[in-house]
Amino acid sequence: MSAMTPLSILDLAPIPEGSSAGDALRNSMDLARHAEMLGFNRYWMAEHHNMPGIASAATSVALAHVAQATSRIRLGAGGIMLPNHAPLLIAEQFGTLAALHPGRIDLGLGRAPGSDQATAYAMRRSLAGDSDDFPRDVVELMRYFAPAEPGQRVQAVPGAGLEVACWILGSSTYGAQLAALLGLPYAFASHFAPQMLMDAIAMYRDGFRPTAAGQTPHLMLGCGVVLAESDEEARFLFTSQQQSFVNLRTGRPGKLPPPVAGFYESLDPRARMMIDHSLSCCFVGGPSTVRRMLEEFIARTGADELMVTCNIHEHALRKRSYAMLAGLADGLQAAA
């Protein structure tokens, strides 16, 4: 793949109907191996809780599992929801990963709970806090990765002095402002929350301040991609994600359903509008269709990197979609 617009993978470790969390995590290991072979830049997993269709709640443990199958591709969290954790514990977890896999570990940080309020309370035993907590916790966490100083009372072991690249994740301008202020790379969740995409891009780039953490802005944008041999087949496969999205938004989260012909057409106009808006950065079709969509997206946003997620019910077809995307990469980069 060309280095102009690197392509990376966000694996949500989907649990398809008819399978288990163990199956999903074994699929993740297989997909990570596949991604490395295809030349993808990064392989990230995300923290979600109390979600019957997502297996990566213990994100650092899941990453340790898939790391066994790879040797070169960068691995990371996209992301860790920092309000759920003490910064020291995350520094130790990702310091351990970095000690085992030097120079390969990324740590994306978000301020959302990755769950509903009841689940957040079950994890934290308290919902106390204010808007200053997340920036302060990010700074504290980054300090644990710096070389330990003489007399430092609290150290991350492993962690201190290791190369763990920190990112800020977001779906609003808040994360863009923080990433710019700290000189960190920024990943925007346009794959499910594109509403503030262009505002966040402008705020990040215009406000970026070079720091010891980073000298130039690096913008990674999330997008969904479902590639198949034809537009019709891809749209059919995409109905699994559409069903899952509608189920989640209507309070009925569950495992990833198999595709259903005509699902989108069967929805009422309000549900269609919700899908069209929230999943507008999901690019679905055959190779020529998806290439055109991705070219337009890169040209419109100037993305430095794309983080691609693909939720297809059948694991083999999900792997095929990523393989087809890798095959598009050279032509895509030349056009960009």
N, C-alpha and C positions, 0 to 999 in steps of 0.2 A: 504493500500500500504506500501511496505517496505521503510525505510528511506535511503536505500543505494543509490538509484538513483531516487530521487523524480521526479514525472511527474507533469507538470504544463500546463496550457492552454493559448495560445495567441489567443484571439478572434478578428479577423479583422472586426467584425460586417458587414459581407457581405450582400449586398442588392441583392437578386436574381431577375432575370427578372420576371416581373409580380407582384412585391411587392414594398414597399416603405421603406424609411429610418425609419419611425416609426415602421413598421413591423420588420425591422432588429434589432432595439434597444429593442423591446419587446422580440425577440428571444434571444438577449444577456442576458436579465434578466433571462429568462427560462434556458439558458445554464449555467449561473453562479450558479443557484440553483442546477442544475443537477451535475455540477462539484463538488460542495461541498458535495453532497450526495454520490458521487462516491469516494471521498477521494483524489482528486487532491490537490496539494500543493498550487498553486497560480492560479490566474485568472487575466490576463493582457489584456489591450486594447491599441491600437496604434493610434498615431496622423498622419492622412493623410488629405490632403486638395485638393479640386477640383477633387475628385475622385467619379464618379457617382455610383461606386459599393461598397463604404465603408462609413459607417454611423458614425464613431467615431471621426470626426474632433474635436469636443469639448470634448476632452478626459476626463477631470476631471468631466464634467457634465455627460457624459455617465457612468463613474465609480460610481458617486453618485446614478445614476438610478439603476444600477445592485446591488449596495450594499444593497438596501432595501430588496433584496430577500435572503440575506445570513447573517450568523452570525459568521462563523469561518474561512473560507478560506481567504488567503491573497489576497488583491486586489492591482492592480497597473497599471502603464503605461509602455508599452513596445514598444515605449517609447514616451516621450515628446521631441520634436525637439527644443532644447533650443535656437538655434539662432532665432527662431520665437518670443521669449518672453523675457521680463525683468525677471531676476531671482527672484526678490521680488514677482512678481505676481504669479509665479509658487509656491513659498514657501507659499504664502497665500492660494492658491487653495488646495495644498496637505496638508497644515497644517489644513485646514478646514475638509478635509476628515479624517485626523488622529484624530482630535478632536471628530469627530462623531463616528469613528471606531478605537478605540485605539489599537495600536500594530498590525494592520493588513495592513498597507499601504506601498507599495513599489513605488519608483520613478525611473524608468529607463530613462536615458538621452542620447540623440543622437545629433550629430552635423549636420546631413543632414536636408534639408528643409522639407522633407516629401511632396514634390510637385515639380512642374516645376518652372523655374525662373520667369515667369510672375506672377504666383500665389504667389511666395515668395515675390515679390515686392508689390503685392496687400496687403499682410499681414503686411509688415514691412515699406513700403514707402521708403525703402532704402536697397540696397544690400551692403552697405559699411561694412567693417570689415576685419580682418586678421586672420591668423591661431592661434593667441594667444587668441582670444576671447572665444572660447569654454572652455578651461581649466580654465581660469579666472572666467568665469560665473559659472562653476560647483563649484568652491571653494566658490564663493560668496553665491551661493544658499545653500550650506551645512552650511555655517555660520549662515544663518537665522534660521536653525533648532536647533542650539545650544542654551543653556539657555542665555537669554538676560543679558548683563552686565550693571552695573550701568553707567548711562550717555549715553548709546547707543542711538544714535539719530534716527536710522531707525530700526524698528523691524517688523517681520512678526507676525501678530496677526489675526487668530491663526497661529501657526507655531513654535515660539520660545520654545525650550525645549521639543518638541514632538518627538516621535520615528517615523521618516520617513526614511526608509532604501533606500539609494541612490545606484543606479547601473549605470555602463557605458555600453552603447550599441554600437555595431559596426559591420562592415562588412569588416574591414581591420585591419592592425596592429596598426593604429593610436590609436583607442580606447583601444586596448590591452595594449599599452604602458602607456596611461593615467590611466587606471584602476589599473595597477601594481604600478605606482608611488604614487597614492592616497590611495592604500590599499583597493580598493573597489571591490565588486563582479562585474563580467563581463559577459555579454550576447552577444553571437555572432550570427549574422543573417544568419546562414547556411541554413535556410529553403528557401532562395531565392538567396543568394550570397555566395556560398561555396568556391570560388576560393582561398581565403587566409586563410582558416580554420586552417590548421595545423601550418602555420607560426604564426598566431595570438595566438594559444594555447601555443606554445613554448615561445613566447615573453611574454605573460602574466605570465605564471608560473615561468619562469626563472627570470623575472624582478620584481616579486612581493615584495613590501616592507611593512612589518607590520606597521600600523599606528593606531591612535585612532579609525579610521573608521572600521578597520578590521585587524585581526591578521593572517589569513590564506587565500589563494586564494579560490574563489568559482566560478567555471566555469559553466555557463548554455548555452546550445547549442539549437538553434532553429531547428526544423525539421517538415516536413509535414507528416501527417499520414492519410491515407484513408483505413479504415477497413470495410470489408463486409463479407458476408458468404462464398464467393469464390473469388479467384484471378480475375476471369473474371468480376464479378460484381463490384469489387473495381476499376478495370481499367476503366470500363465504367463510374463510378461515378467521377473518377479523370479527365475525359475529360472536366468537367466544369472548373476546375482550369487551365487545359492546354489551353483552349480557352481564358480564361481571361488573362492569361499570354501573349499569342501571341497578343491579342488585345492591351494590354498595351504597349508591346515592339514595336508595329507597329503604335503607335500614335492614337489608337482607344479605349481608356478606356471606359468601360461601366459596366452595372450591370452583376452579375454572371450568365452566361448562363446555361440552362439545359444541361445535358449530351447528347452527340451525338455519337452513335456507329460508330467506324471506324475513328474518328476525327484524331487521331495521325497518322494513316496509310495514311490519305489523304494529309498530309503535305509534302512539299518538303524537301529534305535532310538538307538544311540549317536551316529551322525552327525546324526540329526534333533535330538537334544538339544543338540549343539554349535551347530547353526544357530539353534535357538530361543533359546538363551542369549545367544550373541554378537551376533546380529542382532535382539535383542528391541526395539531402538529404530529398526527399519526399519518404516515404515508403508506398507502395500501395499493398494491397493483402488481402487474407484471414488470419486468426489468425496465422497459422504456418509460413506463409511467412513473415508477419510483425514481428513476434517474432524474427525470424532469422535475419532479417535486423537490427532491433534495437539492438540485442545482438552484432552484428558485429560493429555497429556504436559506441556503448558504449565502447567496447573493443579497438577500434582503437583510440578513442579520450580521453578516461578516463573522460568523462563528469561527473560533480558532480550533474547535474540536466538537464532534458530535458524540453524544452518549445515547446509544440506541437500545431500546427495549422492545422485545417481541414476545407477546403472550399468545402462543398457539397451543391448542389442546394436546396435539400429538407431538411428542418430543422430537421424533425424526423429522417432522415437517418444520419445526422451529429451527433445528440445525440446518435444514435445507435453506430456510430463509436467510440465515446469517451467511451461509456459503454463497448464496446468490448476491448478497450485498457486498461481500468481499470481492466477488467478480466484477461488480460495477465500479469498484473504488478507483481504479486508474482513470477510467473515462470521466468519472465524477470529478476527480481532483483537477484534471486537465481543463474541464469546463469552468470550474470555480476560479 
